[in-house]
Amino acid sequence: LKWGTPSPIPLMDTTLGFPVSARAYGKWGAKIDDVRSFVTQVVGTQSGASSDKVHSYFIGHIVQSFSKFLSGVIARGEASILQVSALMTELSNGASDEISNELSKFGVSLVNFNIESINIPDEEMIKIQDVFAKTLEAKELSKVELGGAFTTIKSFEVLNNAATNQTDGS
């Protein structure tokens, strides 16, 4: 079955030093171990229970458990949001443990859970890249001897900005 975050998960990335949002999706599989518990806790609590309603019910628990797990990993500085793509297997395994504990309360065991993608909304990625560019520029400028060199660099920036500004022809 497929799962996904309906909206971005707000995270405080301690490695980057500012808040970011992440979306994620993947697949999961489960089996019912305790039919009585499942029927009384899940099916019995919904009027007109259908497979779609049961799926939606569990997706809520999966997304909540996954969000809690990912937030913890990022907040503890175990990984930055920019590093999570390289850690998909480890994150899938860790989130699987968290989700398994939650689903077991309903007589259901998690057969598999994987994360296919964790991504940052495009507009946030642009902001992150801007911050990195400015940070790199500040580091490079701090290496330059102050005085004439700094003035020269800023003059080049002004000239470059002037050259790239479009005019209306007047």
C-alpha positions in Angstrom: 0.0 0.0 0.0 1.1 3.6 -0.6 1.6 6.2 2.1 2.6 9.8 2.0 2.6 13.0 4.0 -0.5 15.1 3.0 1.4 18.3 3.9 5.0 19.1 4.6 6.4 18.1 8.0 7.9 21.2 9.8 11.4 20.4 11.2 14.0 22.3 13.0 17.3 21.3 11.3 20.0 21.8 13.9 22.7 21.2 11.4 21.5 24.0 9.1 20.4 26.1 12.0 16.9 27.0 10.7 13.5 25.4 10.2 12.7 23.4 7.0 9.7 21.4 5.8 9.9 17.9 4.3 7.5 15.8 2.3 7.8 12.0 2.1 6.2 9.0 0.6 6.7 5.3 0.2 5.0 1.9 0.5 3.9 -0.3 3.4 2.4 -3.7 4.0 0.6 -5.1 7.1 -1.2 -8.2 8.2 -3.9 -8.7 10.9 -2.6 -10.8 13.7 -5.4 -10.3 16.2 -8.8 -10.2 14.4 -10.8 -9.5 17.5 -8.6 -6.5 18.5 -8.7 -5.2 14.9 -12.4 -5.5 14.5 -13.3 -3.9 17.9 -10.7 -1.1 17.7 -10.7 -0.2 14.0 -13.7 -1.6 12.2 -16.1 -1.2 15.1 -15.3 2.5 15.6 -16.2 3.5 12.0 -19.7 3.5 10.6 -19.8 1.7 7.3 -16.1 0.7 7.4 -14.6 0.1 4.0 -11.1 -0.8 3.0 -10.5 2.9 2.0 -11.6 4.1 5.5 -9.4 1.5 7.2 -6.5 2.5 4.9 -7.0 6.2 5.7 -7.2 5.4 9.4 -3.8 3.6 9.4 -2.2 6.2 7.1 -2.9 8.8 9.8 -1.0 6.6 12.3 1.8 5.9 9.9 2.3 9.6 9.0 2.2 10.6 12.6 4.7 7.9 13.7 7.0 8.7 10.7 6.9 12.4 11.4 7.8 11.9 15.0 10.7 9.6 14.1 12.1 11.9 11.4 11.7 15.0 13.6 13.7 13.3 16.3 16.5 12.3 13.9 16.8 15.9 12.5 16.4 17.6 15.9 19.1 15.5 17.6 21.5 16.3 14.7 21.9 12.7 13.6 21.3 13.9 10.1 20.5 17.1 8.2 17.5 17.2 5.9 20.1 17.5 3.1 21.6 14.1 4.1 18.4 12.0 4.4 18.4 10.8 0.8 21.7 8.9 1.6 20.1 7.3 4.7 16.8 5.9 3.3 17.4 2.3 4.4 18.4 3.3 7.9 15.5 5.8 8.2 13.0 3.2 6.8 14.2 0.6 9.4 14.0 3.1 12.3 10.6 4.4 11.3 9.4 0.8 10.8 10.1 0.1 14.5 8.1 3.2 15.5 5.2 2.3 13.2 5.2 -1.4 14.2 4.7 -0.4 17.9 1.8 1.8 16.9 0.0 -0.7 14.7 0.5 -3.5 17.2 -2.0 -1.7 19.5 -4.7 -2.5 16.9 -3.8 -6.2 16.3 -1.9 -5.4 13.2 1.8 -6.2 12.4 3.8 -4.2 9.9 5.2 -6.5 7.2 7.3 -3.9 5.4 7.8 -0.2 5.4 9.9 1.8 3.0 10.6 5.4 2.2 10.8 6.1 -1.5 11.5 9.8 -1.2 12.0 12.6 1.3 12.1 16.0 -0.3 12.0 19.7 0.5 9.6 22.0 -1.3 11.3 23.8 -4.2 10.9 27.3 -2.7 12.6 26.2 0.5 15.4 24.5 -1.3 16.1 27.8 -3.1 16.2 29.6 0.3 18.7 27.0 1.6 20.9 27.4 -1.5 20.8 31.2 -1.1 21.9 30.9 2.6 24.8 28.6 1.6 25.8 30.9 -1.2 25.8 33.9 1.2 27.7 31.9 3.8 30.3 30.9 1.3 30.7 34.5 0.1 31.1 35.7 3.7 33.8 33.1 4.4 35.6 34.1 1.2 35.4 37.8 2.0 36.7 37.2 5.5 39.9 35.8 4.0 40.5 38.9 1.9 42.6 41.6 3.5 40.4 44.5 4.3 41.0 47.8 2.6 41.3 48.2 -1.1 40.5 44.5 -1.9 37.1 44.7 -0.2 36.3 48.0 -2.0 37.3 46.4 -5.3 35.1 43.3 -4.7 32.1 45.5 -3.8 32.7 47.7 -6.9 32.6 44.6 -9.1 29.3 43.5 -7.4 27.8 46.9 -8.1 28.9 46.9 -11.7 27.7 43.3 -12.2 24.3 44.1 -10.7 24.1 47.2 -12.9 25.0 45.2 -16.0 22.3 42.5 -15.3 19.5 45.0 -14.5 17.2 45.4 -17.5 16.1 48.9 -18.5 12.9 50.0 -20.2 15.0 51.7 -23.0 14.7 55.3 -21.8 
